[in-house]
């Protein structure tokens, strides 16, 4: 268990008490989270959010008295000095519910059932941009052969995206890394981004292809608005020259894959 000095104050909102207890115990074992409250309905959750210093709310979508969407609607109208991050849990995978939750300010939407270890690591990443990157470095250092091609490739992709200014505390970053690694290993996948890349990533992370596409697009849009780095201008000079606001998902993945492959080749 990691020893985190600054704990993330957590509210779990779920009328399934058994699931709430399991999630709470597992997250606390990670050492980064402190469960400050549990609520079994939306109205109770809002009372805690108004009166308690909370960093993260894990919010079930289907609940009595006031459901998860109702909680999000109330929160969007509230003037809070500090708005907690909201992670929605749902057995409903419809596009309509997902869009509604995200449009109301949810930071993350997770479909049940899910892998609890993957879930815990995603929660840590929401609050610690260094976590994923440091974990990769620690993994590399712990191996007998730190120059292992797989570890080296994953780490190089992470470093490259960070140099571009990519927001690493969301799933789009994770999906983007996967897509770039796929393209580096086999550039032909770029000709089938919707038939090969998105489906493969969706299956690996138990999500939908459209969510993968949107999450990657979001990261690229963020980078496009920040496109003030020399590396960005160097890589995407054609995009700027053609007066395009931003590269497509396929263009971005292909350009970065080429750049990382060349960097590794020159290093070796």
N, C-alpha and C positions, 0 to 999 in steps of 0.2 A: 504494500500500500504506500502510495506517495504521501509525503508530509507537506501539505499545503498550509501556509500560514494564514492566508486569506480565504475563508470559507465562502462558498456560494450559498446564500440563504434561499431555501427551497420550499415552495408550497405545492403539494400534490392534491389535485382535485379530481376525484374519481369515486363513484358510488360503489365500485367493486373494492371493498376494503382489503380483500386478500391481495389483489394486484397492487394496490397502493402500498401495502406493507412490504411486499417483495421489492418493488421499485425503490422505496425509501431505504430499506436495509442495504440493498446492493449499492446504491449511490453513496451512502454514508461510508461503506467499506472502502470506497475509492479514495476517501480522505479529503476530497475537495468540497463536499457538500454537507450542509447542516439543515436537517429537516426542521423548519420552524413551525409548520402547521400542516394539517391534513383537512380537507373539506370533502363532503359527500354530495354537494349540490352547488349550483352556480351562485345562489344568493349568499351562501356561507363563504364561498370563495371571494366574492366582492368585499365582504366585511373584513376579511383578513388582509386583502390587498390595500384597502383604505387605511387600516390601522397598524399594519406591520411592515417593517422594512424587509422587502422581499426582492431577490434578484432574479429568480426563475420560477415560473409557474408551469407545471406539467398539467395540462388541462384535457380531460376527456371530453369528447364531443357530445355524447349522449348521456344526459343526466336529468334527474328530477328537478322540479321547481324552475330552474333556469338552465338551459343547455349551454354547451361551449360557445356556440355562435352568439347566444344572448350575452354571455360574459364578455366576449370580444366587442360586441356592439356597445355595451356599457363602458368598457375600458376606453374605447375610442372617443367617448364623449367626456370622460373624466379628465380633470386637470391635475395630474399627479406630478409631484416634484421629481420623482424618478419612476419611469415606467419599467416594470420587470420584463424580461424576455419571456415570450410565451411559446411553449411547445405543445402542439395539439396532438393528442392520441385519438385514433379513430379506426373503427372496423369498417367505416364507409370510405370506399376508394373512389367515389364519383368525382369527376372533374369539377362539377359545380360546387361541391362542398369545399374542395381544396382551394379553388379560386376565391370563394367567399371568405374562408378563414385567413388566407394570406392577404387579401385586400383589406381586411379589418385589423391587420397588424401582427398576425401570428408570425413568429420567426422561423418556425419549422413545423412540418406536418408529417406525422409518422403513422403508417398503417399497422394495425394489429393483424396478426401476431408479428412480433419482431424479435430479433436476437438481442437479449438483454445486455450482453457485453458490447456489441456494436452500439447499442443505444447509449450506454454509459459513456463510451468514448466520444460519441457525438455531442453529448451534453458538456463534456469537458472542453471540447473544441469550441463550443459557443462562447466560452468565457476566457479562453486562453489561446491567443493566436500563435503563441510559441509552442503549444503542446504537440501539434501534429509534426511540426518540423523537428523539434527536439527529440520526439519519440523515434523519428526516422534516423536521426544521427546516433541515438543510443543503440538502436537495433544494429546499425552498421558497425559500431564500435564493439558490440558484444560478440559479433561473429568472428570466427577464427580467421576468416579471409575478408577483411573489411572492403577490399576492392572487388568483391563479388559483383558481377555484371548486373544482377537484378537489383541489389541494394543501391549500387552506384547510379543506375538509371533512375530509380525512384527518387533518390536524393537530388540528383541533378535537375530533374523536372521541377521538384519543389523549390529549389534555389532559383531556378529561372523564373518561375511564376512570381516568387516573392520580389525578385528584382523588378518585375513589371508592375508591382504594386497590387497583386491579386489579393482580394479579401479571403483569408484562409479559414475563417471561422464559419463556413457554411458548406452545405453539401455540394454546391456547384463547383467549388474548388476541388473536392474529392472526385467528382465525376469527370472534371476536366483533366485531372492528372491521369485518370484511367484511360481516357480517350487518347491523350497524347502518347501514353505508353503503348497503346494498341497500334497507333499510327507509326511509331518508331520501329516497332517490331515487324510491321507489315503495312507499307504505305498504300497498298491496294484497298484497305478498308475504308479509305477516304472517299472512294467512289460509291460506297454503300453506307454512308453515315447513318441514314435512317433505317437501313435494313440489317446492319451489322453492329455498328458502334452503340447506338442507343439501346437496342434490345439486349446486347451483352451486358451493358452496365446496369440496366434496369433489373435484369435477372440476378446479377450479383448482389445488388443492394435492396432487393425486394421492393421495388418501386415501379413506376410506369415509365414508358418511353417518353411520353410527352413531358413528364416532370423532369426527366434527365435533360431533355432538350431545353426546357425553360430555365432550369437552374444554371446550365452552362451559358446560356444566352445572357442571364443576369450578370454573371461574372464578367463577361466580355463587355457588356454595357457599362459596368462600373469602371472597368479599365479604360474604356473609350472616353469617358468623361474626365479621366485623370491623365489623359495621354500627353503628359508633359515630361516623360522620361526620355532620355536619349535612346535607350534601348527600344522603347515603343516606336519612336519615329524611324529608327533604323530598320526595324522589322516590317513595319506597315507603311512604308513610304508610298507604296502604290495605292493604298487605300486613301491616303491623304491627297495624293496627286490626282486621283479620280474623283475627288470631292465626295467620297463616301464617308458617312458618319462613323461607321465601324465595320470591321470585317465580319463575314458570316461565321457561323460556328465552324464549318468545314475549313474555311480559309485560315482561321485562327489556329485550329488544331494542327493543320498542315504546316504552317509557317513555324510554329514553335517546335513541332516535331523535327523539322529539318534543322533548325538552329541548335537544338539539344544534341542531335545526332552528330552534327559537325563539331560541336564543342568536345564531345566525348572522343571523336576520332582524332582531333588535334592533340588532345591530352595524352592519348595512347601512342 
